[in-house]
């Protein structure tokens, strides 16, 4: 929701939630040249994986969710010839993913019976889980003079759970400015706008999970 603190200052609190759930089943019939396995054979001069000739079955499930919560205070105020615009905020982002996968090994003991119970050897099972959280504080301050001179600066600090405690806090700033030169020159039909502008920014991306 949005809350008016003063006529020129507002506060915003919002939360987002995303989730997903996937299932997959892969069936490869006996004698098929598609798929992959754990042994290679040569057929008519070409290498193929022996597992696919014996058939295989794979099933997997994946699920996850993420939440994003923001609290932002914005301000916009005019003081004589100056327009001042700024914000100060914080964000908490969290994501979690889980997955499990199992597949037959050594082919199918019963052709056409697609089940982990049909695995010639013990079925292979893998599971994964990953979590990540990033906490952020950030701010922005912009000012303009007579709508022809503009300057803006931003500053953000993140704390990522995928980094060790000694380095998980990292800061990155930016600054930019522009000047409408055409506003101080005589008006010409062939020159509607002449602007000088420049900017500098630093950005960082945290390490992935594990």
N, CA, C and O of each residue as an XYZ file, in Angstrom:
840
protein
N       0.815     -1.179      0.000
C       0.000      0.000      0.000
C       0.864      1.251      0.000
O       2.052      1.194      0.318
N       0.266      2.374     -0.356
C       0.944      3.669     -0.392
C       0.349      4.579      0.679
O      -0.870      4.677      0.818
N       1.232      5.247      1.438
C       0.787      6.103      2.533
C       1.376      7.501      2.359
O       2.575      7.650      2.123
N       0.530      8.519      2.476
C       0.980      9.899      2.362
C       1.433     10.391      3.734
O       0.611     10.585      4.629
N       2.739     10.591      3.899
C       3.277     11.069      5.168
C       3.135     12.581      5.276
O       2.768     13.104      6.329
N       3.427     13.278      4.186
C       3.242     14.726      4.073
C       2.772     14.994      2.645
O       2.745     14.070      1.832
N       2.397     16.240      2.316
C       1.999     16.512      0.932
C       3.091     16.222     -0.095
O       2.792     16.041     -1.275
N       4.356     16.175      0.338
C       5.445     15.955     -0.613
C       6.244     14.670     -0.335
O       7.293     14.441     -0.936
N       5.726     13.825      0.597
C       6.446     12.589      0.936
C       5.463     11.426      1.071
O       4.431     11.541      1.733
N       5.806     10.290      0.422
C       4.983      9.095      0.470
C       5.803      7.893      0.918
O       7.023      7.870      0.762
N       5.130      6.905      1.472
C       5.763      5.643      1.860
C       5.029      4.495      1.181
O       3.801      4.486      1.102
N       5.803      3.526      0.691
C       5.235      2.378     -0.011
C       5.722      1.100      0.661
O       6.917      0.931      0.903
N       4.785      0.202      0.960
C       5.117     -1.122      1.491
C       4.453     -2.154      0.589
O       3.238     -2.113      0.393
N       5.238     -3.081      0.037
C       4.682     -4.073     -0.874
C       5.440     -5.392     -0.745
O       6.633     -5.414     -0.441
N       4.735     -6.467     -0.978
C       5.313     -7.809     -0.914
C       4.844     -8.611     -2.124
O       3.667     -8.590     -2.484
N       5.779     -9.312     -2.738
C       5.456    -10.170     -3.870
C       5.827    -11.610     -3.574
O       6.791    -11.871     -2.855
N       5.064    -12.549     -4.126
C       5.309    -13.977     -3.910
C       5.143    -14.709     -5.224
O       4.119    -14.565     -5.892
N       6.143    -15.496     -5.603
C       6.098    -16.320     -6.812
C       6.397    -17.765     -6.433
O       7.234    -18.029     -5.570
N       5.710    -18.693     -7.082
C       5.941    -20.102     -6.815
C       5.801    -20.911     -8.092
O       5.133    -20.483     -9.033
N       6.427    -22.076     -8.125
C       6.312    -22.964     -9.277
C       6.401    -24.406     -8.806
O       6.928    -24.688     -7.730
N       5.880    -25.314     -9.618
C       5.932    -26.741     -9.342
C       5.969    -27.473    -10.671
O       5.052    -27.332    -11.480
N       7.014    -28.251    -10.909
C       7.189    -28.952    -12.176
C       7.330    -30.453    -11.953
O       7.880    -30.893    -10.943
N       6.829    -31.231    -12.906
C       7.043    -32.673    -12.943
C       7.467    -33.056    -14.349
O       6.977    -32.493    -15.327
N       8.383    -34.018    -14.448
C       8.806    -34.464    -15.772
C       8.971    -35.976    -15.770
O       9.432    -36.569    -14.795
N       8.581    -36.588    -16.890
C       8.720    -38.017    -17.080
C       9.326    -38.246    -18.457
O       8.837    -37.709    -19.451
N      10.382    -39.036    -18.518
C      11.053    -39.333    -19.782
C      11.042    -40.848    -19.976
O      11.568    -41.593    -19.149
N      10.446    -41.291    -21.065
C      10.364    -42.714    -21.376
C      11.090    -42.975    -22.690
O      10.774    -42.361    -23.708
N      12.060    -43.882    -22.670
C      12.807    -44.255    -23.874
C      12.649    -45.760    -24.071
O      13.040    -46.554    -23.215
N      12.082    -46.133    -25.188
C      11.772    -47.541    -25.420
C      13.023    -48.345    -25.735
O      14.033    -47.798    -26.178
N      12.944    -49.643    -25.502
C      14.039    -50.545    -25.804
C      14.334    -50.504    -27.300
O      13.419    -50.568    -28.120
N      15.609    -50.398    -27.650
C      16.016    -50.334    -29.044
C      16.099    -48.926    -29.607
O      16.582    -48.734    -30.722
N      15.626    -47.918    -28.836
C      15.686    -46.545    -29.321
C      17.123    -46.052    -29.346
O      17.918    -46.371    -28.461
N      17.450    -45.264    -30.378
C      18.792    -44.685    -30.466
C      18.861    -43.339    -29.752
O      19.916    -42.705    -29.744
N      17.747    -42.885    -29.145
C      17.735    -41.623    -28.411
C      18.043    -41.888    -26.946
O      17.870    -43.001    -26.449
N      18.499    -40.850    -26.268
C      18.749    -40.954    -24.839
C      20.217    -41.169    -24.537
O      21.062    -41.134    -25.432
N      20.510    -41.389    -23.275
C      21.898    -41.560    -22.841
C      21.952    -42.592    -21.740
O      20.957    -42.841    -21.058
N      23.105    -43.188    -21.569
C      23.243    -44.199    -20.534
C      24.659    -44.267    -20.022
O      25.403    -43.289    -20.089
N      25.032    -45.427    -19.509
C      26.333    -45.524    -18.872
C      27.293    -46.438    -19.621
O      28.355    -46.757    -19.086
N      26.965    -46.879    -20.850
C      27.897    -47.689    -21.627
C      27.719    -47.392    -23.094
O      26.629    -47.030    -23.538
N      28.810    -47.547    -23.861
C      28.776    -47.226    -25.273
C      28.958    -48.498    -26.095
O      29.757    -49.368    -25.747
N      28.202    -48.594    -27.193
C      28.387    -49.696    -28.131
C      28.497    -49.102    -29.525
O      28.161    -47.938    -29.742
N      28.965    -49.900    -30.458
C      29.119    -49.447    -31.832
C      28.122    -50.208    -32.693
O      28.101    -51.438    -32.685
N      27.295    -49.474    -33.437
C      26.299    -50.080    -34.309
C      26.455    -49.490    -35.703
O      26.281    -48.288    -35.899
N      26.784    -50.342    -36.670
C      26.986    -49.900    -38.051
C      28.008    -48.774    -38.149
O      27.839    -47.831    -38.923
N      29.061    -48.884    -37.362
C      30.135    -47.910    -37.423
C      29.895    -46.651    -36.628
O      30.767    -45.784    -36.588
N      28.725    -46.512    -35.981
C      28.421    -45.310    -35.202
C      28.371    -45.656    -33.724
O      27.903    -46.725    -33.333
N      28.875    -44.709    -32.893
C      28.838    -44.916    -31.448
C      27.486    -44.494    -30.910
O      27.010    -43.405    -31.227
N      26.858    -45.336    -30.099
C      25.616    -44.977    -29.423
C      25.716    -45.438    -27.980
O      26.571    -46.260    -27.648
N      24.865    -44.925    -27.135
C      24.883    -45.302    -25.726
C      24.071    -46.578    -25.546
O      22.908    -46.643    -25.944
N      24.691    -47.594    -24.943
C      24.048    -48.877    -24.758
C      22.788    -48.808    -23.925
O      21.880    -49.618    -24.113
N      22.710    -47.843    -22.993
C      21.538    -47.720    -22.124
C      20.277    -47.496    -22.945
O      19.230    -48.066    -22.637
N      20.364    -46.677    -23.983
C      19.176    -46.362    -24.757
C      18.668    -47.581    -25.510
O      17.467    -47.692    -25.754
N      19.569    -48.513    -25.892
C      19.143    -49.728    -26.578
C      18.333    -50.621    -25.647
O      17.499    -51.406    -26.100
N      18.579    -50.501    -24.344
C      17.879    -51.328    -23.369
C      16.648    -50.632    -22.808
O      15.909    -51.217    -22.016
N      16.422    -49.383    -23.215
C      15.306    -48.618    -22.690
C      15.660    -47.941    -21.374
O      16.579    -48.374    -20.678
N      14.946    -46.897    -21.037
C      15.194    -46.204    -19.767
C      13.964    -45.416    -19.359
O      13.071    -45.153    -20.164
N      13.943    -45.050    -18.097
C      12.835    -44.267    -17.545
C      13.409    -43.273    -16.548
O      14.267    -43.613    -15.734
N      12.924    -42.045    -16.624
C      13.412    -40.971    -15.766
C      12.214    -40.177    -15.268
O      11.303    -39.868    -16.036
N      12.216    -39.853    -13.999
C      11.168    -38.978    -13.482
C      11.795    -37.976    -12.514
O      12.725    -38.293    -11.773
N      11.259    -36.763    -12.547
C      11.802    -35.712    -11.697
C      10.724    -34.745    -11.255
O       9.715    -34.568    -11.937
N      10.943    -34.126    -10.119
C      10.020    -33.129     -9.583
C      10.820    -31.942     -9.067
O      11.851    -32.114     -8.417
N      10.350    -30.762     -9.355
C      11.001    -29.554     -8.882
C       9.971    -28.549     -8.391
O       8.887    -28.434     -8.962
N      10.304    -27.834     -7.352
C       9.406    -26.821     -6.823
C      10.230    -25.719     -6.183
O      11.399    -25.909     -5.845
N       9.616    -24.592     -6.027
C      10.317    -23.483     -5.405
C       9.429    -22.262     -5.258
O       8.311    -22.215     -5.771
N       9.952    -21.280     -4.548
C       9.214    -20.030     -4.386
C      10.196    -18.911     -4.081
O      11.341    -19.155     -3.702
N       9.736    -17.699     -4.250
C      10.535    -16.519     -3.906
C       9.615    -15.443     -3.359
O       8.457    -15.330     -3.760
N      10.152    -14.653     -2.433
C       9.417    -13.518     -1.886
C      10.271    -12.267     -2.019
O      11.497    -12.323     -1.928
N       9.612    -11.151     -2.234
C      10.307     -9.876     -2.389
C       9.503     -8.815     -1.636
O       8.365     -8.517     -1.998
N      10.100     -8.251     -0.593
C       9.414     -7.249      0.232
C      10.176     -5.934      0.167
O      11.381     -5.892      0.413
N       9.463     -4.860     -0.169
C      10.064     -3.530     -0.300
C       9.390     -2.551      0.652
O       8.177     -2.591      0.859
N      10.201     -1.675      1.221
C       9.704     -0.514      1.941
C      10.450      0.699      1.413
O      11.670      0.789      1.548
N       9.718      1.637      0.811
C      10.345      2.767      0.124
C       9.655      4.066      0.536
O       8.428      4.156      0.550
N      10.452      5.049      0.864
C       9.949      6.403      1.136
C      10.405      7.310      0.000
O      11.599      7.398     -0.287
N       9.465      7.978     -0.642
C       9.775      8.882     -1.749
C       9.406     10.314     -1.369
O       8.483     10.560     -0.593
N      10.160     11.242     -1.942
C       9.913     12.659     -1.662
C      10.127     13.474     -2.924
O      11.016     13.183     -3.724
N       9.306     14.495     -3.091
C       9.428     15.416     -4.223
C       9.018     16.801     -3.745
O       7.880     17.022     -3.333
N       9.974     17.735     -3.809
C       9.690     19.074     -3.290
C      10.317     20.129     -4.176
O      11.418     19.945     -4.697
N       9.615     21.228     -4.342
C      10.103     22.346     -5.145
C      10.481     23.491     -4.223
O       9.683     23.931     -3.395
N      11.716     23.968     -4.379
C      12.202     25.109     -3.593
C      12.715     26.159     -4.566
O      13.804     26.023     -5.123
N      11.933     27.195     -4.766
C      12.239     28.257     -5.727
C      12.504     27.659     -7.109
O      11.601     27.073     -7.706
N      13.718     27.796     -7.622
C      14.015     27.287     -8.975
C      14.496     25.834     -8.966
O      14.864     25.293    -10.009
N      14.493     25.216     -7.811
C      15.008     23.854     -7.706
C      13.872     22.847     -7.523
O      12.915     23.100     -6.791
N      13.990     21.724     -8.187
C      13.119     20.565     -7.969
C      13.976     19.456     -7.377
O      14.983     19.061     -7.965
N      13.581     18.960     -6.227
C      14.343     17.918     -5.542
C      13.493     16.656     -5.451
O      12.339     16.691     -5.026
N      14.093     15.544     -5.860
C      13.372     14.274     -5.898
C      14.281     13.209     -5.288
O      15.461     13.134     -5.631
N      13.749     12.395     -4.395
C      14.590     11.380     -3.777
C      13.795     10.213     -3.238
O      12.570     10.262     -3.131
N      14.520      9.166     -2.902
C      13.893      8.010     -2.261
C      14.896      7.316     -1.354
O      16.108      7.421     -1.538
N      14.362      6.610     -0.374
C      15.163      5.807      0.545
C      14.377      4.532      0.797
O      13.194      4.583      1.135
N      15.037      3.378      0.633
C      14.284      2.144      0.762
C      15.125      0.955      1.160
O      16.350      1.026      1.260
N      14.426     -0.141      1.384
C      15.069     -1.402      1.715
C      14.278     -2.560      1.125
O      13.062     -2.474      0.953
N      14.981     -3.641      0.817
C      14.368     -4.814      0.211
C      14.916     -6.081      0.857
O      16.105     -6.174      1.159
N      14.045     -7.040      1.061
C      14.443     -8.383      1.496
C      13.963     -9.363      0.435
O      12.764     -9.495      0.188
N      14.914    -10.046     -0.186
C      14.591    -11.024     -1.226
C      15.030    -12.408     -0.768
O      16.160    -12.589     -0.314
N      14.134    -13.387     -0.888
C      14.449    -14.759     -0.482
C      13.924    -15.725     -1.533
O      12.810    -15.566     -2.034
N      14.729    -16.726     -1.864
C      14.294    -17.731     -2.828
C      14.747    -19.109     -2.366
O      15.810    -19.260     -1.765
N      13.925    -20.107     -2.657
C      14.229    -21.490     -2.289
C      13.795    -22.405     -3.420
O      12.688    -22.272     -3.940
N      14.667    -23.338     -3.805
C      14.383    -24.307     -4.855
C      14.715    -25.705     -4.361
O      15.743    -25.920     -3.721
N      13.843    -26.645     -4.661
C      14.048    -28.035     -4.299
C      13.781    -28.923     -5.512
O      12.921    -28.613     -6.336
N      14.511    -30.015     -5.616
C      14.289    -30.930     -6.727
C      14.754    -32.332     -6.392
O      15.670    -32.524     -5.592
N      14.109    -33.313     -7.016
C      14.517    -34.703     -6.876
C      14.353    -35.378     -8.225
O      13.370    -35.152     -8.931
N      15.321    -36.205     -8.576
C      15.305    -36.877     -9.869
C      15.758    -38.320     -9.671
O      16.672    -38.593     -8.893
N      15.114    -39.232    -10.374
C      15.483    -40.650    -10.312
C      15.424    -41.228    -11.716
O      14.553    -40.861    -12.505
N      16.351    -42.134    -12.034
C      16.342    -42.778    -13.344
C      16.821    -44.217    -13.221
O      17.564    -44.583    -12.311
N      16.367    -45.004    -14.166
C      16.779    -46.403    -14.189
C      18.247    -46.509    -14.575
O      18.811    -45.590    -15.168
N      18.854    -47.628    -14.237
C      20.250    -47.868    -14.545
C      20.395    -49.286    -15.104
O      19.936    -50.260    -14.507
N      21.035    -49.368    -16.245
C      21.225    -50.671    -16.871
C      20.094    -51.100    -17.773
O      20.079    -52.235    -18.249
N      19.128    -50.200    -18.022
C      18.012    -50.519    -18.903
C      16.779    -50.966    -18.143
O      16.752    -50.965    -16.912
N      15.744    -51.352    -18.909
C      14.484    -51.808    -18.338
C      14.448    -53.327    -18.327
O      14.720    -53.965    -19.344
N      14.115    -53.906    -17.185
C      14.033    -55.365    -17.089
C      12.822    -55.909    -17.838
O      12.824    -57.047    -18.307
N      11.777    -55.067    -17.943
C      10.563    -55.450    -18.680
C      10.312    -54.378    -19.731
O       9.895    -53.274    -19.382
N      10.556    -54.673    -21.026
C      10.331    -53.666    -22.072
C       8.897    -53.135    -22.031
O       7.936    -53.898    -21.938
N       8.780    -51.804    -22.103
C       7.465    -51.175    -22.099
C       6.901    -50.919    -20.712
O       5.866    -50.265    -20.587
N       7.553    -51.415    -19.667
C       7.113    -51.153    -18.297
C       7.948    -50.006    -17.747
O       9.051    -50.206    -17.239
N       7.392    -48.784    -17.859
C       8.139    -47.578    -17.497
C       7.915    -47.269    -16.017
O       6.943    -46.616    -15.638
N       8.827    -47.751    -15.212
C       8.768    -47.552    -13.769
C      10.176    -47.710    -13.227
O      11.000    -48.411    -13.814
N      10.452    -47.053    -12.100
C      11.753    -47.230    -11.462
C      11.930    -48.672    -10.990
O      13.056    -49.150    -10.852
N      10.820    -49.358    -10.744
C      10.892    -50.758    -10.337
C      11.392    -51.641    -11.473
O      11.798    -52.781    -11.250
N      11.360    -51.104    -12.700
C      11.793    -51.892    -13.860
C      13.288    -51.753    -14.119
O      13.801    -52.324    -15.081
N      13.992    -51.007    -13.279
C      15.424    -50.802    -13.470
C      16.186    -52.108    -13.292
O      15.976    -52.819    -12.309
N      17.071    -52.429    -14.238
C      17.867    -53.646    -14.141
C      18.761    -53.587    -12.901
O      18.798    -54.529    -12.109
N      19.471    -52.485    -12.742
C      20.278    -52.245    -11.549
C      19.547    -51.253    -10.646
O      18.500    -50.724    -11.019
N      20.091    -51.007     -9.477
C      19.452    -50.053     -8.572
C      19.300    -48.690     -9.235
O      20.238    -48.179     -9.847
N      18.122    -48.112     -9.109
C      17.867    -46.804     -9.713
C      18.761    -45.742     -9.078
O      19.105    -45.820     -7.898
N      19.128    -44.753     -9.883
C      19.951    -43.636     -9.410
C      19.033    -42.502     -8.966
O      18.134    -42.106     -9.708
N      19.249    -41.985     -7.778
C      18.415    -40.920     -7.226
C      19.294    -39.745     -6.822
O      20.296    -39.924     -6.131
N      18.922    -38.556     -7.250
C      19.625    -37.323     -6.873
C      18.610    -36.318     -6.348
O      17.497    -36.227     -6.868
N      18.982    -35.574     -5.332
C      18.116    -34.516     -4.810
C      18.939    -33.262     -4.563
O      20.124    -33.338     -4.239
N      18.310    -32.126     -4.716
C      18.985    -30.840     -4.521
C      18.078    -29.891     -3.747
O      16.852    -29.995     -3.800
N      18.697    -28.974     -3.035
C      17.976    -27.901     -2.364
C      18.891    -26.689     -2.308
O      20.077    -26.819     -2.001
N      18.363    -25.536     -2.595
C      19.173    -24.315     -2.558
C      18.332    -23.172     -2.012
O      17.137    -23.071     -2.290
N      18.977    -22.313     -1.229
C      18.331    -21.143     -0.650
C      19.240    -19.930     -0.827
O      20.464    -20.052     -0.813
N      18.638    -18.783     -0.988
C      19.431    -17.561     -1.074
C      18.605    -16.385     -0.567
O      17.408    -16.291     -0.835
N      19.260    -15.494      0.166
C      18.604    -14.279      0.628
C      19.530    -13.088      0.393
O      20.735    -13.161      0.637
N      18.954    -12.008     -0.078
C      19.691    -10.764     -0.276
C      18.926     -9.643      0.422
O      17.764     -9.389      0.104
N      19.567     -8.983      1.360
C      19.008     -7.810      2.025
C      19.641     -6.557      1.424
O      20.848     -6.530      1.180
N      18.854     -5.543      1.189
C      19.351     -4.345      0.496
C      18.850     -3.069      1.158
O      17.721     -2.992      1.643
N      19.727     -2.075      1.162
C      19.372     -0.698      1.499
C      19.834      0.186      0.347
O      20.927     -0.016     -0.182
N      19.023      1.159     -0.048
C      19.382      1.974     -1.209
C      18.737      3.354     -1.102
O      17.747      3.568     -0.403
N      19.352      4.263     -1.827
C      18.830      5.625     -1.833
C      19.118      6.309     -3.159
O      20.026      5.921     -3.895
N      18.341      7.317     -3.445
C      18.500      8.101     -4.677
C      18.176      9.560     -4.373
O      17.199      9.855     -3.684
N      18.994     10.462     -4.886
C      18.759     11.890     -4.711
C      19.004     12.584     -6.045
O      20.081     12.465     -6.629
N      18.003     13.306     -6.515
C      18.104     14.012     -7.790
C      17.640     15.453     -7.606
O      16.732     15.738     -6.826
N      18.282     16.346     -8.339
C      17.911     17.761     -8.270
C      18.030     18.377     -9.654
O      18.885     17.995    -10.453
N      17.163     19.328     -9.920
C      17.228     20.065    -11.186
C      17.059     21.554    -10.906
O      16.411     21.957     -9.940
N      17.658     22.355    -11.776
C      17.584     23.815    -11.645
C      17.022     24.401    -12.933
O      17.610     24.262    -14.006
N      15.878     25.055    -12.806
C      15.197     25.700    -13.929
C      14.987     24.748    -15.108
O      14.952     25.172    -16.263
N      14.849     23.469    -14.802
C      14.581     22.438    -15.822
C      15.632     22.412    -16.928
O      15.348     22.027    -18.063
N      16.862     22.831    -16.576
C      17.910     22.739    -17.595
C      19.222     22.176    -17.048
O      20.083     21.771    -17.829
N      19.389     22.142    -15.747
C      20.566     21.539    -15.145
C      20.099     20.426    -14.210
O      19.310     20.662    -13.294
N      20.599     19.199    -14.452
C      20.131     18.039    -13.709
C      21.322     17.277    -13.132
O      22.362     17.144    -13.778
N      21.156     16.784    -11.916
C      22.180     15.944    -11.296
C      21.482     14.881    -10.454
O      20.459     15.139     -9.820
N      22.053     13.694    -10.462
C      21.430     12.586     -9.736
C      22.506     11.649     -9.196
O      23.517     11.405     -9.854
N      22.276     11.130     -7.996
C      23.189     10.168     -7.403
C      22.416      9.035     -6.739
O      21.342      9.252     -6.176
N      22.962      7.832     -6.806
C      22.346      6.684     -6.146
C      23.401      5.944     -5.335
O      24.595      6.019     -5.625
N      22.944      5.238     -4.325
C      23.837      4.448     -3.482
C      23.065      3.230     -3.002
O      21.935      3.352     -2.528
N      23.676      2.049     -3.124
C      23.012      0.813     -2.727
C      24.006     -0.095     -2.021
O      25.167     -0.203     -2.415
N      23.524     -0.746     -0.968
C      24.334     -1.739     -0.252
C      23.524     -3.030     -0.133
O      22.374     -3.024      0.308
N      24.155     -4.138     -0.539
C      23.521     -5.449     -0.461
C      24.278     -6.348      0.499
O      25.486     -6.202      0.687
N      23.561     -7.270      1.097
C      24.129     -8.332      1.918
C      23.597     -9.655      1.364
O      22.393     -9.908      1.418
N      24.478    -10.492      0.835
C      24.064    -11.734      0.190
C      24.460    -12.950      1.028
O      25.583    -13.031      1.526
N      23.536    -13.887      1.178
C      23.804    -15.092      1.957
C      24.747    -16.052      1.241
O      25.232    -17.003      1.854
N      25.018    -15.823     -0.051
C      25.896    -16.729     -0.796
C      27.370    -16.355     -0.660
O      28.230    -16.998     -1.262
N      27.665    -15.330      0.119
C      29.048    -14.905      0.334
C      29.423    -15.086      1.797
O      28.547    -15.064      2.662
N      30.712    -15.265      2.092
C      31.139    -15.378      3.495
C      30.887    -14.079      4.251
O      30.763    -13.013      3.647
N      30.811    -14.173      5.559
C      30.470    -13.008      6.381
C      31.409    -11.831      6.146
O      30.991    -10.674      6.206
N      32.678    -12.128      5.877
C      33.661    -11.047      5.728
C      33.423    -10.212      4.484
O      33.819     -9.046      4.446
N      32.785    -10.778      3.460
C      32.635    -10.057      2.191
C      31.189     -9.997      1.704
O      30.943     -9.575      0.573
N      30.245    -10.402      2.517
C      28.865    -10.457      2.014
C      28.211     -9.086      1.881
O      27.160     -8.961      1.252
N      28.821     -8.057      2.467
C      28.310     -6.695      2.315
C      29.083     -5.989      1.216
O      30.311     -5.917      1.270
N      28.379     -5.464      0.214
C      29.051     -4.758     -0.871
C      28.210     -3.554     -1.292
O      26.979     -3.592     -1.309
N      28.929     -2.489     -1.631
C      28.331     -1.188     -1.914
C      28.569     -0.818     -3.364
O      29.654     -1.058     -3.893
N      27.575     -0.238     -4.012
C      27.811      0.264     -5.373
C      27.010      1.551     -5.611
O      25.801      1.600     -5.387
N      27.713      2.582     -6.067
C      27.114      3.899     -6.285
C      26.968      4.228     -7.773
O      27.443      3.491     -8.636
N      26.307      5.340     -8.049
C      26.251      5.890     -9.404
C      26.010      7.392     -9.302
O      25.442      7.878     -8.324
N      26.446      8.112    -10.317
C      26.204      9.550    -10.392
C      26.028      9.936    -11.853
O      26.694      9.380    -12.727
N      25.152     10.868    -12.119
C      24.922     11.321    -13.488
C      24.511     12.784    -13.473
O      24.009     13.295    -12.472
N      24.730     13.444    -14.595
C      24.360     14.851    -14.722
C      24.128     15.228    -16.174
O      24.650     14.584    -17.084
N      23.351     16.262    -16.382
C      23.102     16.748    -17.741
C      22.795     18.243    -17.712
O      22.346     18.793    -16.707
N      23.057     18.881    -18.859
C      22.828     20.324    -18.989
C      22.276     20.613    -20.380
O      22.860     20.218    -21.389
N      21.139     21.312    -20.416
C      20.530     21.689    -21.690
C      21.167     22.999    -22.165
O      20.745     24.092    -21.790
N      22.177     22.851    -22.988
C      22.899     24.027    -23.485
C      21.990     24.909    -24.317
O      22.116     26.133    -24.297
N      21.080     24.297    -25.042
C      20.198     25.057    -25.936
C      19.297     26.033    -25.181
O      18.762     26.966    -25.779
N      19.122     25.826    -23.860
C      18.264     26.725    -23.091
C      18.901     28.092    -22.870
O      18.194     29.068    -22.621
N      20.241     28.175    -22.958
C      20.910     29.451    -22.716
C      21.402     30.089    -24.020
O      22.043     31.141    -24.001
N      21.096     29.442    -25.153
C      21.481     29.988    -26.453
C      20.288     30.640    -27.123
O      19.143     30.334    -26.790
N      20.544     31.536    -28.063
C      19.430     32.083    -28.846
C      18.691     30.959    -29.565
O      19.293     29.938    -29.899
N      17.420     31.132    -29.801
C      16.611     30.109    -30.437
C      16.884     30.065    -31.936
O      16.817     31.085    -32.623
N      17.189     28.878    -32.428
C      17.423     28.655    -33.855
C      16.445     27.595    -34.355
O      16.129     26.639    -33.647
N      15.972     27.782    -35.585
C      15.065     26.787    -36.163
C      15.755     25.443    -36.359
O      15.109     24.397    -36.298
N      17.063     25.468    -36.594
C      17.778     24.232    -36.892
C      18.336     23.545    -35.644
O      18.918     22.463    -35.730
N      18.150     24.191    -34.467
C      18.664     23.613    -33.221
C      17.546     23.626    -32.178
O      17.335     24.619    -31.483
N      16.840     22.505    -32.087
C      15.745     22.431    -31.123
C      16.213     21.976    -29.743
O      15.621     22.344    -28.729
N      17.289     21.169    -29.710
C      17.765     20.661    -28.431
C      19.255     20.347    -28.524
O      19.710     19.685    -29.457
N      20.002     20.835    -27.540
C      21.423     20.511    -27.430
C      21.694     20.210    -25.958
O      21.570     21.081    -25.097
N      22.064     18.968    -25.690
C      22.250     18.521    -24.316
C      23.643     17.917    -24.135
O      24.133     17.169    -24.981
N      24.260     18.263    -23.014
C      25.492     17.619    -22.581
C      25.164     16.739    -21.380
O      24.482     17.179    -20.456
N      25.646     15.500    -21.389
C      25.337     14.618    -20.271
C      26.477     13.632    -20.039
O      27.247     13.321    -20.948
N      26.566     13.159    -18.826
C      27.582     12.175    -18.471
C      27.128     11.386    -17.255
O      26.296     11.846    -16.473
N      27.689     10.186    -17.106
C      27.309      9.349    -15.971
C      28.429      8.369    -15.644
O      29.283      8.067    -16.478
N      28.400      7.889    -14.424
C      29.338      6.865    -13.964
C      28.596      5.960    -12.993
O      27.827      6.432    -12.155
N      28.830      4.662    -13.108
C      28.134      3.717    -12.233
C      29.011      2.515    -11.944
O      29.874      2.151    -12.743
N      28.785      1.921    -10.820
C      29.449      0.678    -10.441
C      28.368     -0.317    -10.049
O      27.463      0.026     -9.288
N      28.446     -1.546    -10.555
C      27.469     -2.562    -10.217
C      28.179     -3.866     -9.878
O      29.294     -4.118    -10.334
N      27.522     -4.681     -9.081
C      28.090     -5.947     -8.649
C      27.007     -7.023     -8.654
O      25.831     -6.745     -8.421
N      27.430     -8.252     -8.922
C      26.532     -9.396     -8.927
C      27.038    -10.417     -7.919
O      28.198    -10.821     -7.996
N      26.202    -10.847     -6.974
C      26.691    -11.792     -5.959
C      26.926    -13.176     -6.557
O      26.445    -13.482     -7.648
N      27.670    -14.006     -5.829
C      27.916    -15.373     -6.259
C      26.613    -16.166     -6.225
O      25.713    -15.877     -5.436
N      26.529    -17.174     -7.098
C      25.374    -18.045     -7.123
C      25.356    -18.953     -5.889
O      26.318    -19.012     -5.124
N      24.238    -19.655     -5.721
C      24.114    -20.578     -4.596
C      25.136    -21.706     -4.726
O      25.208    -22.364     -5.763
N      25.921    -21.927     -3.679
C      26.977    -22.947     -3.647
C      28.006    -22.729     -4.738
O      28.961    -23.499     -4.850
